Amino acid sequence: MRTYRELFRTPEFTPLFLACAAQVAAQTVSGLALSTLVHRATGSALLSALAMFGPALAQVVGATTLLSAADRLPPRAAMTGLAVLFGLGTAVQAIPGLPVWALFSVLAVLGVLGSLGGGVRYGLLNEIVAKDGYLLGRSLLNTSVGVTQICGFGVGGVLVTTVSPRGTLLTGAALYVAAAAVARFGLARRPPRAAGRASVATTWRDNARLWSSRPRRYVYLALCVPNGLIVGCESLFVPYAPQDAGPLFASAAAGMLAGDILTGRFLPTRWRRNLAAPLLVLLAAPYALLALRPPLPAAMAAVALSALGYSASLLLQERLMCLTPSRLSGHALGLHTSGMLTMQGVGAALAGTAAGLTSPATAMAVMATASVGVTLALSPGLPRGDRKRAVARPPAGRRAAHRRVRR
């Protein structure tokens, strides 16, 4: 599978794509609205950063308690239910007069529930596409994230200015409901990927099994830590440039979009083996320029160049899938997503704290330097080259028959 056209010809990929895009749009406009609302109410760089990225901190709770459900719930029902819950929670945040502590309480609950989202979505993608189609499929989903965020931050910025942050939150809630409708009526009914009941004990056991492999540990750390530190830089866009945060966020989304297209669609297989670490360095290095407080066009160019480096996650996810049994694919991807989002929340908290002690520009430089250091430390332990799956998938004919039963 080498083209995006082949992906859209694959049954169920289109509704999965649309449902994911609607959820990203909802997260984008509601996150910008909530960050603006909190910043206006408190004037705190830390709290405004946490309002946008803080829910990711709660992902660690879900990753250690709920994540076994990612492979043990019917995917369609799980995607629909999660989107509905997020819509309700976002609508609650739009209630006038709701205190800041209540806003963050809702964020925490949604963050815990959201730990299931990545495992359910990307585990389903791993089932829908052909064996060699995961990288291309994830690349296209990431591309849609870039496009949706560019539009979402632009539209969200306009809505926050012309309507209100609370009105923008209600728009996000409506988008979550739309995502739930697409998942419910567009996806086929499928049984869970794994047998047995989800439980905290099962989550801990599967987490330990995934974490016990040294190559997987390095991949997980490379997926989560450098990325999270740079998201900490992005979380400071509002206090760094209150009037220009929208263009900076849009530049980051545009750079991520370009990187995902180049890496997922055009990067030769032989080049994928050694480019993850260089791309992670690229992710951090341009933020040194922002410490000099350049004009907006130069800052936007630096942010866009940096965001090309996010495509390293595609290469690392491909390696993760090669190192993981198929029956644990949803759990493995959910653990990656939860770990990544948790580190993004940690990065936002660290960046906000550093900005409070120094300045947003200085804090960005500190976070970028730390990201480069972590990448250089992890690089020697990352697996090289292509590897076969730890546990092979069923033969093509058997898999196709199994899919017919699931439909």
Residue, then its C-alpha position, 0 to 999 in steps of 0.5 A: m500500500r503506497t498511495y493515499r487513494e488506496l487507503f480511501r478505497t479500504p473499507e471503513f478507513t474513510p469514516l475513521f478518518l472523518a471521525c478522527a478529524a472531527q475530534v481533532a477540530a473539537q480539541t483544537v478550538s476548545g483548547l484555544a478557547l479554554s486557554t484564553l478563558v483561563h489566561r483572562a481570568t488568572g493572568s497566569a502563564l502556567l495555568s493557561a498552558l495547563a488549560m490547553f495541555g494539562p489534561a494530558l497529565a491525567q493520561v498517566v492515570g488512565a494508562t495505569t488503570l483503564l488502558s487494558a480496555a483499549d483492546r477489550l471493548p468493541p471499537r465502534a462503541a468505544m469511539t462513539g461513547l468517548a466522543v459523546l463524553f468529551g462533548l458533554g464535558t466541553a459543554v459543561q466548561a462553557i457554563p458562565g461563572l464556572p470557577v477555574w478549579a471546576l474547569f480543571s476538574v472537568l479537564a482531569v476527568l476527560g484526560v483520564l477517559g482520553s487515555l483510551g482514545g488513542g489505543v482504540r483509534y489506532g488499534l482499529l487503524n491497525e486492523i483496517v489497513a493492510k499489513d504494510g499500510y500502518l505507516l501510510g495510514r497513520s501519516l494520513l491521519n497525522t496530515s489531517v491533524g495538521v490541516t485541521q489544526i491550521c483551520g481550527f486555530g484560525v477559526g478558533g482565534v476568530l471565534v474567540t475574538t468575535v464571539s467569546p471563549r465560551g461560545t467557542l467551547l460550545t462549538g467544540a462540543a458540537l464537533y465532538v457530537a459530530a465525531a460520535a455520529v460519524a463513528r456510530f453510523g460509519l464504522a462496522r460493528r467489531p468484537p474486541r481484539a482481545a478476550g477477557r475483561a478489562s481490569v486494573a490488574t490486566t492493564w498493569r500486566d500488559n504494561a509490564r509486558l510491553w515495557s519489559s523489552r529494552p528496544r520497546r523501552y527506548v522507542y517509547l521514551a523517544l516517542c514521549v520525552p523529546n516531543g513532550l518537552i517541545v510541546g511545552c514550548e508551544s504551550l507558551f505561545v499565548p503568554y509569549a505573544p498574546q496577540d499572535a498565538g494563533p499564527l504561531f500555532a498554525s505555523a506549527a500545524a503547517g510544519m507538522l503537516a508537511g513533515d508527515i506528508l514527506t515522511g509518510r508518503f515520499l521517504p524511501t524505506r531505506w532512509r527510515r532506519n536512521l532518521a528518527a534521531p535527526l528529526l527529533v533534533l530538528l524538532a528542538a533546535p529552531y526554538a533557540l531563535l525564539a529566545l531572541r524575540p524575532p519578528l513574527p514572520a521569522a518566529m513563524a518560520a522557526v516554529a514551522l521548521s521545528a514542527l517538521g521534526y514531529s514526523a519522527s513519531l511515524l518512524l518510531q511508531e512503525r518500529l513499535m508495531c514491528l516489536t509488538p504482538s498484534r493482539l496487544s497493538g491497541h494497548a501498545l499504541g494507547l500506551h504510546t499515546s498516553g505516555m506522549l500526552t502525559m509528557q506533553g502535560v509535564g512539558a507544559a507544566l515545566a515550561g509554565t513554571a520556567a516562564g514564571l521564574t524567567s520569561p516565556a522566551t527563556a523557558m522555550a530555550v531551556m526546554a529545547t536544550a533539554s529535548v536535544g539532550v534527551t534525544l542524544a542520550l536515547s539515540p544509541g539504544l534505538p533499534r536499527g533497520d526493519r524488523k519482523r513482528a514479534v507475533a505474525r498476523p493471521p494469513a491474509g485469507r484467514r484475516a479477511a474471513h475474520r473481518r467478514v464475521r466481524r462486520 
